[in-house]
Amino acid sequence: MRQPTLIILAAGMGSRFGGLKQITPVDPFGHAIIDFSLYDAYRAGFRKVAFIIKHEIEEDFKAFIGRRVEKYFEVQYIYQQLDALPEGYAVPEGRVKPWGTGHAALCAKEAVSGPFAVINADDFYGPTAYTALYDFLSADRPAHEHAIVSYLLRNTVTDSGSVARGICQVENGLLTGVTERLGIEKRGENGAYPDEEGRFVPVAGDVPVSMNCWGFGEDMWRQLSERFPRWLDENLPVNPLKCEYFLPYVVNELIHSGQGSVRVLNCHEAWFGMTYQEDLPSVKAHIAKMRDEGVYPAAMLE
């Protein structure tokens, strides 16, 4: 059995949320969303975790999260720095924005080997997501076979504002593409996003969406590194300060080029996260309900 690594993207400072949301408590015991993710991952079988962080949050992150889980996981800390670029490339003058999720994962290339999962630190994915990921990644399969845990749109929108979601196109259980839709607003059980003219386009609530919950075979390391310089060549000239190297960009390219496949692992649990400060009460209510149902104990990985 292969031992996959769980890579947790925790470098974002939570600008829309208004604070370091990675360590914001969501229950009376002081646990953050990431604590539930780590508990679920441990129950699923993960024993290796790599945190992608910034040096600016290192001490707070290690004190609040890292040191508590080091007795359960083999832990690595990896730093997403702006100047972590291929040879011959430099950070454009005035750029402060990180390079995106694809770059964040790529920062772990030298430290992590073999298959790996990627999640966001501030998103709650639910226990079955980690079981599905671990079972997929630990099985003996070709290095170019990957997976995505998809969610129903209706289970991922918020009452507090609009969201961006990757709409998944699926055929015979395989992903054929991800289309990013910005500004999706909740419409009862469904959603709607503005087109280029500002007119809202409806989206069915049962459409599968990506929440950046991926399982990658080890060939993804090569795909990420080989495609990054080409992406820089295409995007730096037109948007040097804000272009981002997103994981769905790489996934779409490898699917369309026939260099990889992505199995869709459907998850019908409710995703929730803290995009806005106003989301915090509902997140706490979800957690309290799941505790009442016996899904989580008061003490997890302590």
C-alpha positions in Angstrom: 0.0 0.0 0.0 1.3 3.4 -0.9 1.4 6.1 1.8 0.0 9.4 0.4 0.8 12.8 1.8 -1.9 15.3 2.7 -0.8 18.8 1.6 -2.7 21.6 3.3 -2.6 25.0 1.7 -2.5 27.4 4.6 -0.5 30.4 3.3 -3.4 32.7 2.7 -3.9 35.5 5.2 -7.7 35.7 4.9 -8.1 39.2 3.4 -11.8 38.8 2.9 -12.3 37.2 6.2 -10.5 39.9 8.0 -8.0 37.8 10.0 -5.9 34.7 10.2 -8.8 32.4 9.5 -6.7 29.2 9.5 -6.6 29.4 13.3 -10.0 30.9 14.1 -11.8 28.7 16.7 -15.1 27.3 15.6 -16.1 25.4 18.8 -16.0 25.9 22.5 -12.9 23.8 22.8 -10.8 26.1 20.6 -10.6 24.0 17.5 -10.2 25.5 14.1 -11.6 24.0 10.9 -8.2 22.6 10.2 -8.4 20.5 13.3 -11.5 18.7 12.0 -9.7 18.2 8.7 -6.7 16.6 10.4 -8.9 14.4 12.6 -10.9 13.2 9.5 -7.6 12.6 7.6 -6.1 10.6 10.5 -9.3 8.5 10.8 -9.1 7.8 7.0 -5.5 6.6 7.2 -3.3 9.6 6.4 -0.1 9.6 8.4 1.9 12.2 6.5 1.0 15.9 6.3 2.8 18.9 4.7 1.6 22.4 5.6 2.2 25.1 3.0 2.6 28.3 5.0 4.3 31.7 4.9 7.2 32.7 7.1 5.0 35.5 8.4 2.5 33.1 10.1 5.0 30.4 11.0 5.2 30.8 14.8 1.4 31.3 15.3 0.7 28.3 13.0 3.1 26.0 14.6 2.0 27.0 18.1 -1.7 26.6 17.4 -1.7 23.6 15.0 1.6 22.1 14.1 3.1 21.0 17.4 -0.2 19.4 18.6 -0.4 17.1 15.6 3.3 16.1 15.3 2.7 13.1 17.5 0.1 11.8 15.1 1.6 12.7 11.7 4.9 12.9 10.0 4.8 16.7 9.6 6.6 19.0 7.2 6.5 22.8 6.9 6.9 24.2 3.4 7.0 27.9 2.6 5.3 29.4 -0.4 7.6 32.3 -1.2 7.0 34.8 -4.0 10.6 34.3 -5.4 10.2 30.5 -5.7 10.4 30.6 -9.5 12.1 28.6 -12.2 15.7 29.6 -13.1 15.7 32.6 -15.4 12.5 34.2 -14.0 12.1 37.0 -11.5 9.3 38.5 -9.5 7.8 41.4 -11.4 8.3 44.8 -9.7 5.4 45.6 -7.5 4.0 42.1 -7.3 2.8 41.0 -3.8 0.1 38.5 -4.7 1.0 34.8 -4.3 1.2 32.7 -7.5 -1.8 30.5 -6.8 -2.7 27.0 -5.7 -0.6 25.3 -8.5 2.5 27.1 -7.4 1.7 26.4 -3.7 1.6 22.7 -4.4 4.7 22.9 -6.5 6.6 24.4 -3.6 6.3 20.9 -2.0 7.9 19.1 -4.9 11.4 18.6 -3.3 10.0 17.7 0.1 7.1 15.3 -0.8 7.4 12.2 -3.0 4.7 9.8 -4.2 1.0 10.4 -4.4 -0.6 13.3 -2.6 -3.8 15.0 -1.7 -4.3 18.8 -1.7 -6.9 20.7 0.4 -7.5 24.2 1.7 -6.8 24.9 5.4 -10.0 26.8 5.9 -12.5 24.5 4.2 -14.5 21.8 5.9 -14.8 18.9 3.6 -16.3 16.2 5.8 -15.2 12.7 6.8 -16.1 10.8 3.6 -14.0 13.1 1.5 -10.8 12.0 3.2 -11.8 8.3 3.1 -12.4 8.6 -0.6 -9.1 10.3 -1.2 -7.1 8.0 1.0 -8.6 4.9 -0.6 -7.9 6.2 -4.1 -4.3 7.3 -3.4 -3.2 4.3 -1.4 -4.4 1.8 -4.1 -1.9 0.5 -6.7 -2.6 2.6 -9.8 -0.7 4.4 -12.6 1.0 7.6 -11.7 -1.0 9.6 -14.2 -4.4 8.7 -12.6 -5.7 11.5 -10.4 -9.0 12.3 -8.6 -11.2 15.2 -7.5 -13.7 15.2 -4.7 -16.7 17.0 -6.1 -19.6 18.6 -4.1 -23.1 19.6 -5.1 -23.3 23.4 -5.7 -26.2 23.7 -3.3 -23.9 22.4 -0.5 -21.2 25.0 -1.1 -22.8 28.4 -1.3 -23.1 31.0 1.4 -25.8 33.4 2.6 -23.0 36.0 3.3 -22.0 36.9 -0.3 -21.0 35.6 -3.7 -18.4 32.9 -4.2 -16.2 31.5 -7.0 -16.7 27.9 -7.9 -15.2 25.5 -10.4 -18.0 23.9 -12.3 -17.1 20.3 -13.2 -17.8 18.6 -16.5 -18.1 14.9 -16.0 -18.4 11.9 -18.4 -18.6 8.3 -17.3 -17.2 9.2 -13.9 -14.2 11.1 -15.3 -13.6 14.8 -15.2 -13.5 16.4 -18.7 -12.9 19.9 -17.5 -13.4 22.6 -14.8 -14.9 26.0 -15.7 -14.4 28.8 -13.1 -17.5 30.9 -12.4 -17.1 34.0 -10.4 -19.7 35.8 -8.4 -22.1 32.9 -7.8 -25.0 33.9 -5.5 -27.4 31.6 -3.7 -30.8 31.3 -5.2 -32.7 29.0 -2.9 -31.4 25.4 -3.6 -29.7 26.7 -6.8 -27.3 29.5 -7.8 -26.6 32.1 -10.4 -23.6 34.0 -11.7 -23.2 37.2 -13.8 -22.2 36.9 -17.4 -20.0 39.5 -19.2 -23.0 41.8 -19.6 -24.0 41.5 -15.9 -27.0 39.3 -16.6 -27.4 36.4 -14.1 -27.1 32.9 -15.5 -28.8 30.2 -13.4 -26.9 27.1 -12.2 -28.7 24.0 -10.9 -28.0 23.1 -7.3 -27.0 19.6 -8.1 -24.2 20.6 -10.5 -20.9 19.1 -9.3 -18.3 21.7 -8.3 -14.6 21.7 -7.3 -13.7 22.9 -3.8 -9.9 22.4 -4.3 -10.0 18.9 -2.8 -7.7 16.8 -5.0 -5.9 13.5 -5.1 -2.8 13.3 -7.4 -0.7 10.5 -8.6 3.1 11.2 -8.5 3.2 12.2 -12.2 1.5 15.5 -11.2 4.9 16.7 -9.8 6.2 16.5 -13.3 3.1 18.1 -14.8 3.2 21.0 -12.3 6.9 21.8 -12.8 7.0 21.4 -16.6 3.9 23.5 -17.3 4.8 26.4 -14.9 7.5 28.1 -17.1 5.1 27.9 -20.1 2.4 29.4 -18.0 4.7 32.2 -16.9 5.7 33.0 -20.5 2.0 33.3 -21.4 0.7 35.2 -18.5 3.5 37.5 -17.1 3.4 39.8 -20.2 -0.3 40.4 -19.9 -1.0 40.3 -16.1 2.3 40.5 -14.2 0.9 41.6 -10.9 -2.2 39.4 -10.5 -2.0 36.2 -12.7 -2.3 33.0 -10.7 -1.2 29.4 -11.5 -4.2 27.5 -10.4 -4.5 23.7 -10.0 -7.6 23.5 -12.3 -5.5 25.1 -15.1 -3.0 22.3 -14.9 -5.7 19.6 -14.5 -7.6 20.9 -17.6 -4.4 20.9 -19.6 -3.4 17.4 -18.8 -6.9 16.1 -19.4 -7.1 17.8 -22.8 -3.6 16.7 -23.8 -4.4 13.0 -22.9 -1.6 12.9 -20.4 -3.7 12.1 -17.4 -7.2 11.2 -16.1 -9.2 12.5 -13.2 -11.7 10.3 -11.4 -14.6 12.2 -9.9 -15.3 11.1 -6.3 -18.8 12.4 -5.5 -19.3 13.8 -2.0 -22.8 14.7 -0.8 -21.8 16.1 2.5 -22.2 19.9 3.2 -19.0 21.8 2.5 -18.5 24.9 4.6 -15.8 27.5 5.1 -15.1 31.0 6.2 -14.9 33.3 3.2 -16.5 36.1 5.2 -16.7 37.0 8.9 -20.4 36.6 8.6 -19.9 32.9 7.8 -18.5 32.2 11.3 -21.8 31.7 13.2 -23.1 29.2 10.6 -19.9 27.3 10.7 -20.1 27.1 14.5 -23.7 25.9 14.2 -22.7 23.1 11.7 -19.9 21.9 14.0 -22.2 21.9 17.0 -24.8 19.9 15.1 -22.2 17.3 14.0 -21.0 17.0 17.6 -24.5 16.4 18.8 -24.8 13.7 16.2 -21.7 12.0 17.5 -19.6 12.6 14.4 -16.8 14.4 16.4 -15.8 14.0 20.1 -14.9 16.9 22.3 -11.2 15.9 22.2 -9.8 15.1 18.8 -6.0 15.2 18.1 -4.9 16.8 21.3 
